[in-house]
Amino acid sequence: MDSGSIALGGPRARWCVRAVLLALLATAPCMPARALEGAPLQANGASHTVTYDRYSLLVDGKRIYLWSGSFHYWRLPSPSLWKDVLQKMKAAGYNGVEIYFHWGFHSPRPGVYDFSGIRDVDRLLDMARDEGIYVIARPGPYINAETDGGGFPAWLAATTGKPRTTAPEYTAAYKDWLTHIDAIIARHQVTNGTGSVLLYQVENELYTENDDTRRYMQDIADKARADGITVPLTGNHNDNFLTGLGAPQIPGFDSYPLDFDCTQPDRWNKLYDFSSERMALKDTPLFFPEYQGGAFDQWGGAGNAKCRELTGVPFERVFYKANIAAGSTMQNFYMTYGGINWGYLASPGVYTSYDYGAAIEASRKLTAKYDQQKMLGYFVQSVAPLAKTERLPVRPPTQQGLRDDARINPDDGTQFHFVRHADAASKADDSTHVWMNLAAGETEGGKVVYTSVPQQPDTALRINGRDSKILLAHYRFGSQDLVYSTSEWMTQISSGGRDIALLYGRNGEDGETVLRYKAAPQVRVLAGQVASHFDAKAGTLRLNYRHDGLARVLIGGADGTSLLLLLADDATAATFWQLPSNEGPVLVRGPYLVREAAVSTTDASASLKGDATRPGELEFFNPGTVKSLSWNGRAIGTSVTPSGSLLAQVDGPLPVTLPTLDRWKTHAGSPEAGPRFDDHTWARANLASTKNPYWDGHSPIWNSDDYGFHHGAVWYRGHFKATGHETGIILGVYMGVHLGNHGVFTVWLNGHYLGSNPSSSQLFNIDPSWLQPGKDNVLAVLVDNMGHNQEERNGVSKEPHGLYKATFLGSDAAISWSIQGNLGGEDGVDAVRGPFNDGGLYGEREGWSLPGFDDSSWKDATLPATAAEAGVQWYRTNVTLDLPTGQDIPIALKIDDASERPYRALIIINGWQVGRYISDVGPQHEFELPAGLLHAHGPNTIAIASWSTAAGGGLGKVSLVVQGNVITSLKIDDVAAPGYRDLEGKMKASSGR
């Protein structure tokens, strides 16, 4: 990317030229909403307003800085864990969550919708309301998101009408979806006083603007309004649909400035400055519906750890702060929690993990990225003047190569100085001074009087490598007047008549904080080494220190005001938590996570809930007269510190040892390859026409979507009368993006293995001795369906799957084909787990993956195992867990292979398909087993289907691994789902047995 362009677009590596904005946008009407005041929203039906101007959103006339993260409930099929993610986001300072609603996840067939169980979005939106977090609703109808078909239901592939246009059949389908999902979203709007849905996005990343797409966009907007959506309508279409027909009220810009090559985690592109876009937006705030929060990884990629390194703490410090410096007051990060592509949710390019290198790992563990986002999240929420700023002209820093981008609140004069290298990718270690007008408007001879900051001799502001700092100046908080600080501001509260402020900086770097007082205050250094100097003439108290651990300074003003100043290094700042309570915000230091706080004035107590990874301190900076604490429902002893806080100790979790998986049962799983397999109940692949626009006019049609088989493996069996002259057969197969994303198919003739192939067309030689001239012969083809393409071009989500060509060499014998995919097709037998869970392997159709299946007649097996021939082999084991109560212990299944081998495997826990593994592609070896699917107390069934695409495949060593261990207040419920006995009758009826 050159300096004049920027990576714009959704989470796809797609380059677009710099957006050229029009100067005037449609004026936004006022609409009702409810403000988040820290405490959870109450469903009280009160009327509220939400408006917006060029600076920010306003809720009930109060400006907010929208700091939001993306979370996909459908990538976490355990509703108890939705609360976990939302609480972790809220605890990190997020006041918004952006949610895609996945049409295909809710609609297994036309006209059928499921919003129960793992699809209960009413429950999800209630959780968001209860946690006090706004929702940006994104119902599509198209969502992209690296998911199958970009979120379109798979059955849409078998309909006419170009997607994302005004085509009648597509229009009827998407409007039916919106009717159902809008009804849910509408009743959770802040406008109704019944929920926290704040914004509604129209479509997603539509980058083609013409008469038809403008009409299409307007139709969706009109549909939303007709369905009762009254919150502002937004978009993320970059420089498209800015004005006129189809333009949403608040346009948005998606940006992924480091793109998605995680193999080079140290490489940075140029930092693009959105200031020009900010200036061009006359009537709306600068909104980033998707700003890079990580990067998706691809089959054979570098792994999520490298993606987290690419988009790690330095990236967050530099790029997110640059957006604030450009004047943005609406940022959403994609992703904050990614989750997993369980079942067949993935689009062809990505594997099971959708960890995304995000701030919260797929295992739900917190990362250093989370800590940095928390520091910024607390800052943007606590410093209210940031929601309305203009650019402030300043002198450049004293060190060349650095820059100071300053902003000022025009109403109260609060200043923000953003200091970084001019070349954001620079790794230089520089020290500098910045220039500030300390008297807030003081001039001399008509010129602004600047002071070099920091003022302490032999100190400087340090920018070491890829770093950026926000210096706050002329900020009034509580009873205090901050002149400036070279430490970064994290948050502040007022508690019991005292103001408390938390500031931080890099360990070992100097800090300087200056406050204004009418008379010399009393200064007590409670911890650390802090020097103070009062300038009576200027009325300023200057504090100088070095960031190292936690310094504490208690300052008493002559007017009776009091300030506890907490000066931390980064690592220590990350241990602080600010939470709302019924008696106002509280500040807590120490535990791994604090989720909830409540204060009782009746008995002067506070109740805290959260997580701890080990025994350690908990310090509560108490509001009012709190004298005692409880942690996760149990009273804990406290002592009063010199800071006036309460200090306590919390316990850590009990250690956990997981069972060894050394008792396996195994059974051959590809009887369809044999010549005597009974396929008379299979669908005859003899359709003479199709609605699919990719049809080339040849018949019969073999596209699996036309037969209702949309996900997972599909079998074809072709019967023909051999002439004896067949010397080979050319087979062509579609597998998603023309088989370019690690699809494969395996072929047998009369039970003899012909070969496997990962490309779209292959000639397979035929041994004449395998033929039975004049008799019925059988070709069997097993195809791995890697998913439907995302709809980035016209109709590609409808690209066919399965066979498209079968031609003998040496013979013109006709082949009569039958097809079999998942049991029941669009009328799947397992409605609870839904359409993405099951494919067409024999064991999937027979319930071998389900708990309660009787595998006593199977052979005993040990792992690792090597396959003597190609085909599918199933392995099952049962493991009973009894994990300590009150602990959250993320567990993964790990496959270890000594070397790359030609096989791929499905990993299934208690009937839930939670992993797709390709031994010779990778990179994923650990597969998260979401709590609730995995039963912490009781038996669990693990089933693995290994498809060896050649001799030498098999299955590697399989084990369970602990990914984390915390003592917690979180309550995790098992997800109810049917077992073998529950579905046995339906399976038999559906298969014709």
N, C-alpha and C positions, 0 to 999 in steps of 0.2 A: 504494500500500500504506500503510495507517495503522500507527500505532505498535504496535498490538496484534496485527498479523499478520505473516506472513513468506512469502516466495516459496519454497515447498517443491516437490519433485518432480524428475523427471529433466530432461534437457536439452530441455525443452519449456516455453514460456511459460505455465505453469499455476499459478494461485494456490490455495493451500490455507490454511486457518486454522491458527493455532499448534497444534502438536502437544500433546495433553494425555496425558501418560504415566501409566501405572499404576505404583504404587510398587514392586511386587514382580515380578521376572521369573524365568523358570526358571533353576535353578542349573545351571551348566555343568560337565560332567564333564571330567576330565583326559584328554588325548589326546596321542599321540606327535607329535613334530616335531623339526626340526633347527635349531639356532641359526645365524644368520649372524654370523660373527665377523670380518667384513671381507673375509676371503679367500673365493674362490669355493667353493661347496659341492662336496663330493666324493660321488660315488655309491658310498658304502661300506656301505650297508645297515644302519648303526647305528641303534639304537633311541633316540628322543628324545621329549620331551614338550612339548606346548603346552597351557597353561592360560590362564585369564583371570579377572580379578576386576573390581571396579568402577573400577579405575584404568587397567589396561592389559592387553595380551597379555603372556604370559610364555613364553619359549622356553627349555626346560631350566631353568626356574626364574628365568631372567634377564629382567627387564622390557625391552620394546622400545617405542620410539615409532615407530609405523608411518606413514611419510611416503611417499606413493604417488602415482602419476600414471597416467592412462588412455592406452592406446595400442591401436590397432586394426590388427593385422597385415594384415587383409584390405583395408585402405585403403592399403597399401604393397606392391604385388605384386612385390617384388624382395627375396627372403630375405636377401641380403647386407646390405641396409639395415636389417633388423630389428636386427642386431647394433649398427649405428651408433646407432639410437635408444636401445637398452637401455644402451649404454656412456655415451651422453650423459646419460641419466637417472641412472645410477649415479655418474657424475662430479659431478653436481649435488647429491649427498647423498640421493637417493631410495634407500630400501631396499625399495620395493615398486612393482610395476606391476600395474595392473588391466586385465584382458583380457576382452573380449567374444568368445565363440566363436559365429560366425554360422552358424546352421543352414542358411539358404538358400545361403550361399556354398559349402557342402560337399555339398549334396544337389540335383542337377539334376532328379531325378525320384524318386518314391516308392521307398524301399528301396535307393537308390543313394547311396553316400557316397565322397567323394574327399578323402584326406588326403596327397596327394602334391604335389610342386612348390611352387607358391605357397600351397598349403593344408597344408603339412607342419607341423602344430602340434607334433609330436614335436620337430622341429628347433628351433622357437621356444622351447619349454619347456627344452630342453637349453641354449639360449643364455642364458636367464634364470638357470638354475642356474650356468652357467659364469661369468656376470658377478656372481654373488653377490647376486641381487635376488629378493625374495619375489614370489609371484604370487597375486593375488586372482582366482580363476577364476570367470567368469560365463557359464555355458553356456545361460542362458535357462530354458526354450526360447524365450522372448520377450526381446528386448534393446532395442527401440526405436531409439536411436542415430541418428535421422534417416536410417535406411537403408530400402531397399525392403521394405515389409511389416513393418517393425520387426524384421527378421531372420528372419521366417518364410520357409520356401521358397515360391516363387510357386505351385508346384503345390498347396499347401494351400488356395488360393483356390477350387479346383475340387472340394473335399471337403465333406461335411456336417459338422456339429458346430461349435458355437460355440467359438472359440479361448479359451484361458485358463479353461476350465471342465473338468468331469469328463465331458464328452461323449465317448462311446466311440470314435468315429473319430479325433477329435483326440487323445485319450489314447493310442491305439495308435500314432499317428504320432509324438508327442513322446517317448514312451518308447523308441521305436526309435532316435530321434536320441540320447537320453541314453545308451542302451546303448553306442553307438559313441563318443561324445565322452567319457563318463565313464571308459571303459577307458583312454583316453590320459591324462586328467587324473590318474587314480588312480595310475598308475605314475610320476608325476612329483611326488608329494606329499612334503613334508618328513617326514611320518610314516613313510615307507618308507626314508628315508635315501637316496633316489634322485633327488630333485629339490627344487624350491623352492615348490611350490604350498602356500600357508599357509592360505588360506580358500577356501570354496566358497559362492557366492551362489545362493540358491534363488529362481528367477523374477526379475522385475525390475519395480519400480515398480507393483506391483499395489495399487490404491487402493480396491478394492471388497471389503469384508469381509463375507461371509455364509456360510451353511452350506456352499454348494457351493465357494466359493473357499478356505475353510479346509480342506476335504477335498482340494482340488486342490493346495494348498501342501504339505499333509502327504504326499500321494502323491509329490510331487517329492522331498521330503526322504527318504522311505522308499526311493525308487528310488536316490537317491545312495548311501545306506548299503548297499543291496543290491549296488550296483556297486563297492563297495570304497572309497568316500569316507569317510575317517576324520578329516579336518581339521574344524575348527569350521564350522558352517553359518551364513551371514549373510544379511541381507536389507537392502533399501533401500526399505521400504514406508511410511516415516514413522510415523504413529500407528496403522497397521494391523498386525495379526498380532504383537502384543507378547507375548501370553500364550496358552496353551491350544493347541488343535489348529491345526497349520500354522505356529506361531510358530518362526522360526529361533532359534538359540542367541544370536546377537549381532545385535540389530536395528540399523538404521542410518537416517540422515536425509539425504536429498538436499536441497541448498539452492543456489539460484541467485539471490542477493539483488539483483543488478542487472538481472535478467532479460535480454532479448535485443534491445533496441532500440539498435542500434549507430549510428543516426542522431543520437543525443544522447549522445555519449561523455562529456560532462561531468556528466551527471545521475546522482546517486546516490540510491538508496532508503535508508531507515533501516537501521541495523545492528541485527540481532536478536541478543540475548544468549541463548545456549543454556545458561546456568548452571542454569536450573530443570530442563531435561531432564537435565543432568548429575547433579543432585542426586537426581532421581527414579530414575535407573538404579542399583539397589542391587547388582546382580550382574554387570554388564557395563560395558565402557568406553563412552564417548561416541564414536560412530563416524560419520564422514561418507563413505559410499561414493562420493558424487558431491558435491563442493563446487565452486563455479564456478571453472573455470580459464581461461575465455574465454567466447565466445558464438558460436553458429552464425549464419551470415548467410543471407538468403533471396534468391531471384531478385529483381532490381531493388533490392537492398539497398545499404547504405552501403559495403560492402567490408570485408575482413578487417583492414585497417590501423585502421579505426575501432573494430572489435571489440577489437583489442589495446589501443587507447587507453582504451576503456571499462573494461577489466579489467586495466589496466596496473599499474605498480609501486606507486602509491599505494593502489590497491585491495588488492593482495597484502599490503602492510605493515599495513593497518588490519584487514581482515577475517580474514586467516589468523591473525594474532596474536590477534585477539579469540576465535577458536576455541580457541587454546592457553590463553588467559586463562579460558575457560569450563571448562577441564579436559579437553578432548579430547586423546587420545593416539593417535587413528587418523584420519588425514585422507588422502583421495584426491581428486586434482584432475582434473576432467573439462573439457577435455582437456589433456594435457601435450604430446602430438604428435597432430595430427588426421589429416593425410594428404589423400588425394583420393578423391572418389567416382568412380573410374574406371569405365568401362563404364556400366551402368545400375544402379549400387549405390544411388543417391540415392533417398530418399523424395520425394514431389512438391514439397515446399516448398523444398528446398535445391539449390544448383547444384554444379558439379563440385568446386570447392575445399571441403575440410573443414578448412581451416587453423585455424579456430575462434578466431583471435586468441590462440593458445596460446603457451606459453613457447618451444616449438620450432616454427618455421614449417613449412609444408608442404614447402618446399624443403630442410628439415632444418637451416636456419640457426638459430643461437642468438640470443636477443633479450635486451633489458634485463629482461624478465620472468623469463627463465631465470636471470640473475644474481641477482635478488632471491630467487628460490626456492632457489638454491644457498646463499645466506647463511642462510636459515632452515633449509634441509635440514641443513647442517653443524651448526647450533646444536642442533637437536632430537636429532641423532645423537650429538653429543659430550658434551652435558650430561645424563648418565644420570639424575640425580634428577628431571628433568622428567617422567619416566614415572609418577611417583607423587606427586601433590600434593593439598593441600586449600586451600580459600580461607583467606586471611590478612587479618584486619581491619587496616586502616591509616587514618591521617589523610589527608584529601584534600589534593591539591597546593595550593600557596599561591595559584595563579592560578585564579580562577573560570573555569568553562567547560572545565576539564581534569579528568580522572579518573585514578586509579591503581587498577587491579584487580590485587591481589597474590595470589600463591599461595606455599605453603611445602611442602617435602617433610617429612612428619611424622617420618621416620626420621633424617635428618641435618641438618635445619634450613635447607637451601638455599632461598633466596627468589628469587622472580621478580616484578618490578614492571612492569606493562603500562600505559604512560602514553600517553594520547591525548586528543583533544577529546571531550567528552561527546556533542556532535553530530558524528558521524563525518564528515559531509559539510562541516564547517566549513573555510573557507580562511583562518581567522585565523592570524596569525603571533604566537604567544605564547611567553613565557619564564616559567619557573616553578622552584620547588624542590619536591622530594618529601621525605617524612619516613621515615626508617629507624631501626630499633633496631640501632645499630651494634655493641652489645655482645651481640647475640643472646640476648635474654631478660632483659636488665638492666631492673630496675624501681626506682622510687623512690616510697615512700609507697603501694605497691600498684599504681602505674600504670607503664605501659611508658615508658621513656625514649627519646624520639625526637630525632634529629639532622636538621637541615635539610641536604639534599644537592642540589647540590654545596656543599662547604664553602668553597672558594676564594672570597674576596671578589670582587665585580664579575663573577661568572660565574653562569650559570643553565643549566638544562636547557631546550632550545628545541624546541617543537612547532610547526613551520611548516606550516600548512595540513593537508592530508589525510595525516597521518603518524602513526605509532605507534612506540614504542620499548620494547624489553624490557631492563630493567635487572636484571642478575644480582647477587645478594648472598649472602654467607656460603657461598661455594662452595669446596670443597676439590678441587684437581686436582693430580695428580702429587705434588710435595713442597710445593705452594704453598697459601696460604690467602687467597682473595680476600674482602675485606670488602664491596666493591661497586665498580661502575663505571657511569658515565653513558654510556660507549661501549657499543655492543651487542657481545655475545660472538658470534664466528663459530665458532671451533674451537680445539682445543689438541691437541698431541701431546707425547710424551716421547721425546727423541732423544739418544742418546749421553750419558746422564747429565744432560741438560738438559731442562727443560720449556720449551715454546714455546707462546705463546698469541697468537691473532690477534683483535683487536677493531677495530671500525669505527664511523664516524659520518658525518653529512652534511658535505660540504666546507664549511669555514669556521666550523663550530660548535665550541664548547668541549667538551672531554672531561675527565673526572676519574676516575682509577682509584686505589683504595686497597687495599693488601695488608698483611697482618699478619706481623710478624717479632718474634722475641724480643729481637733486638738490631739496631742500625742496620746495614743491608746496604750493600754497595758498589753504587753506581748509576753506570753509564756510559751516556751518551746517544750512541749510535752514529750516529744520523741524525735530523734534524729538531730542533725546539725543544721540549724537555720540561723543566719545572721540577719539582723534587722537594723534599719536606719530610717529615722523620721526627719523629713524636711519640713520644718515649721513654716517656712515661707510659702512653699508649694502646697502644704497640707497633705503630703503623701508619705505613706509608710512603704518602704521597699524591703522586700524579703529576698534573700539570696541563699541558694542551697544547691545541692547536687542530688539528682534523682537516684535513690538507692533504698529499696524497701519502702517504708512508709514513715514519713516525717509528719508530725502533728504540731500545729501551732494554734493556741487559743488567744484570740485578740478581743480585748474588751474596750469598747468605745467609751468616751467620756459621757455620752448621752445614754449610757446603759445598754447599748447594743452589744451583742456578743457574736463572734464568728469562730467556728472551729474549721481550720483550714487543713485538709488532708492532702499531702503532697506525695504521690506514689510514683514508682517506676511502672512500666507497662505491665509486667507480670503481676505486680501487686494490685494494680487498678483492675485487672481482669477478675480478681477475687471478690469484687464488690457487686452488689445487686441492689437495684432500686425497684421497689414494688408499690403499687397502690394498696391502700387499706381503707377500711371504713372511716378511719380517723386521719386520712391524708397519707402522703407517701412516706415510706420508711426506707432506711438504708441499712444493708446487712453486708458483713464481710465474712468470707471464709469458705462456706460449703461449695461443693461442685456446682450446685444449682439451687436457687430458691424459687419456688413456684408460686406460693400464696402467702399472704400476710393478713391477719385480722387482729384488731385491738379491742380489748374490753376495758371500758372506763370504769365499769362496776367494780372489778377486782384488780384493776391496774395491771393487767396481763396482756401479753401478745402471743398469738399462736402463729407459728411459722411452719410451712410445709416445703419439702424439697428433697434433694438427693445429696448423698455424700459417698465419695469413693474410698475414704479412709477416715480414721479418727482424727479430729482436729478442732480448731477453734471456730466458734461462731460468735461474731460481735454484732450487737444490735444497737444502732443509733436511734434511741427511742424517742418517739413523740410524746410530749406531755409527761405524765408521771408513771410510765410503765415500770413495774418493779420485778416482774417475773415473766418467764418464757416457757413455752412448750414447743417441742420440735416433733413433727409428725404424730401429734396427739399425745406425747408423753412430756411431763414436766422435766425441765433440765435445770440444774443448779447454776446460779449466776453470781458474778461479782461485779462491782462498779469500778470502772477504770478512771484514771485521771481525766479522760476525755468526756466523762459523763455517760459513757456507753455501758451496756451490759455485756459481759464476756462470759461465754459458756463453752462447754465441750460437747461435741456430738460424736456418736459412734460411727464406725465404718461397717461395711458389709462383711458377712461371713465368707470365707473362701469357698470356692466351688471346684469340684472335680467331676468331670463328665464321664459317663460310661464309655467303654471301648466298644466299637462296632465290629465284633469279631464272629458273629453268628449270623450267617446269611443263608437264604434259600434262593435257588435259581431255577429258571425255566426258559426254554427256547421260546422266542416271541415273534417269529415271522412265518407261521404256517402258510400264509398266503403265497409264499414263494413256491410251494410244492404243487405238482400237477393235479393232485386229487383233492385239493381244498375246495370246499363247497361254496361257490359264490353266487348261487342262484337268487339270493335275496338282495344282492347288490343292485344299485341303479345301473340301467343300461345307458352307456354313454353314446346316445344316438340322436341327440337333438340336432335338428336340421337348421336352426337359426338361433341367434342370440341378440339381446339388446346391447351387448357390450360393443362399444365403438372401436375396439381393437380387432374385432373379427375381420379376418381377411377374406371372407366369402366362402371358404372351404367348409365342407361338412363331412361327417358329423362333427359336432362341437364337443371338445374334451375338456374345456375350461372348468376347473373344479367349482368355481364360484357359481356357475350356472346350475349346478346340482345341489347347491346349498351347503357345500363343504368349504368353509372359509379359513380355517385355522389348523395349524399343525400338519402332520404327515398325511399324505393321501396315497392310497393304493390303486393301481390299475391292473386289471387282469384281462389279457387279450387272447381269445380263442381263435385258432385258425387251423385249416386242414393243410398239413405240410405236403409239398410236392417232392421233398427230398433234395431239391436243388437250391434251397436257401443257404447262401454262403455268409450272409451278414445282415444286419438290420441297422438302419440309421434312425435314432430316436432323438427327438427334440423336445425340450422341456422348458417351460417358463417357471421361474422361482422367485420373482421379485427383482426389480432392476435388472432384468435379463440375466438372472443368476449371478450377478456380480457381487453379491454379499454373502458368499460362503454357503449357498445352497448346494445340494447334491442329490443325485438319484442313483439308485442301485437296481440292476436288472438281472432277472433269472429267466432261463428257458427250460421248461419242464423240470424245474428244481435245480438246474445247473447254473452256477454263478457266471454271468457274462461280464460283469464289471460294474464300476461306479464312475460317475463323472461329475465334476463341478462346473462344467460349462454347458451352454445351452443346447449343443448338438454333438452327437458322438456316433461313430460307426463302431458297432460291436460285432466281432467275428463269431461265426457259428460253427461249432464242431459238428460235422454231419452225423456222427454217431449219437448225438443228442436228439435228433429228429425222429419222429414216428410218421413216415410217409403214409398218406391216406387216412390218417387218424387225427383225432383232436389233439392239438398241441397248445401249450399255454405259455404266454409271456407274462411275467409279473414284474411290475415296475413300482418301486417305492420312492416317492418324491418328498423331499423336505421342503415345506412351505415356510419361507423366511419372513413372510408378512407382506402386506399390501404397501405399495409405495405411498409416500406423502404426496399430497396434491399440490406440487409446486409448478407443474406445467399442466396443460390442458388434458385432463382425463387420465393421467398416469396412475392415479389410485385404482383405476379399473383395469390395469394391465393384467392379462390372464395368468392363471397359475395351472401348472400341471402339463400334461402332454399337449403338444401341438403338431407333432409329426411322427410317423412310424412307417418306414419304407424298407421292404426287403430288397436285398441284392440277390439276383438269380431267380427270383420268383415274383409273381404278381398275386400271391395268395392274399385273400381278403382277411382282415382281422376284425373280430367283433369284440369291442371293449366294454368292460364294466368298471365301475368306479365306486370306491368306498372311502369316506373320510370319517369324521367324528360321528359317534353313534347318534342318530336322529337328525343330523345336520342342523338346520336352524331351529328344530324342535328338540334341542338337547335334553337328555334325561336328568341332568343335574342343574336345576335352575339356581341353586344357592351359589355355587361357584361360578356358574355362568358360561357364556359362549367362548371365552378366551382360555378356559382351563383345559379343555380336552381336544386331542387330535385323533388321527385315524389309525394309530398303532393297534395291533390286535389286543394287547394287554390293556390299553386305554378303553377299548370297546367292551372288554370282558370284565372290567372292574378290578384288575389286578393292582391298581394303584390305591385302592380304597382300604381303609381300616375295616377289619372284620372279614376280609376275604380269606378263605381257608387255603393256605399254602402248604399244608402238612405233607402233601404228596410230592412237593417239589424236592429237588436234590439239595443237599447241603453244599455250601460253597465257602471259599475263603477268598479274600481280596488282598492284593491285586490278582487279577485273572487275565489270561490272554486267550483271545478267540482264535480257534483253528480255521474258521471260515467266516465269510461275510454273512451278516444277518443281524437280527435283533435278539438280545438276551436280556431277560428281566432278573433283577435282584431285589429281594425284600428282607427286611429285618424289623424287629420290634425292640424299642428301647423305652424303659420306664424311667421317668425323671421325678425327683422330689426335691426341687430347688428350694432354698430358704425363703420363707414367706417374707413379704415386705422388701424384697429385692428385685431389681430389674436387671436381668442378665441376658443381653443379646447373645444369641448363639447362631453359628453358621455351620453349614456342612462343607467340608473341604475334601477336594479330590487331588491326590498327589500322584503324579506319574513320573517314573524315572526318565522317560523320554517321550517325545511326541509320537503318538500312535494314531492310526486311522480309525477313530471312532468319535461319536457324538452321543451325549447322554441327556435324558430328561431326569430331573431331580424332583421327587414328589414327596411331600410330607403330609400325612393324614389326608391324602386325597387332593391336596393343593399342589399344583405344579409350580414350583418356585425357582426353577433354574434350567437353563439350557447351556450345556457345556460342549465345546468342540476341542478335543485334546490337541490336535495339531494346528490350531488357530489361536486359541486363547483370547484375551489374557486372563480371564477370570478363573480362579480356582476355589475361592470361598464364596458361598451362596448363603445370604441371610435367610434365616428361618424366622419370620416375624412372630413375636410373642402373641399368643392367642390362636395362631395356627399351630404352632408348637405348644404342646401342653406342658406347663411347668410342673404339674402334679398329676402323674398318671402315665398310662401307656401312650406311645407314639409309634406310628407305622411309617417307615421310610421305604420308598420304592424307587428304584432307578432302572430306567430302560436304556440299555446301551446298544446303539446301532453301530456295528462294525462295518465300515464301508469296504473293507478288504480283510484278508487274513492278517493276524497280528494286532487286531484291535483288542477289544475286551473292556476292562474297567480297572482304573488305578485303585490305590488305597483310599479308603473313605473313612473320615473321622469327623467328630463334632469338636468345634473349637469355641472357646469363650471370647467374645469380642468386647466385653465390658462387664462391669459388675458394680452396681450402686445400691445402697440402701435408699429407699424411696417412699414417697407418699402415694405414688401412682398406683392405681388399681387396674389390673389388666384382666379382662374377661376372655375366656376361651370363645372362639368364634364357632357357633353351632353350624354343623354341616352334616349331610347324610353320609352314612357308611355303606358298606356293601349290601347288607341286608335291607337297608332302606330303599336301595335302588335296584335290587336284583330283579324284581318283577318288571319294572320299566325297561331295564336293559334287555331282558328276554323278549318282551313284546316288541321293542324297537328293532331288534335284530332279526325278528321273525322266528325265533326259537320257541 
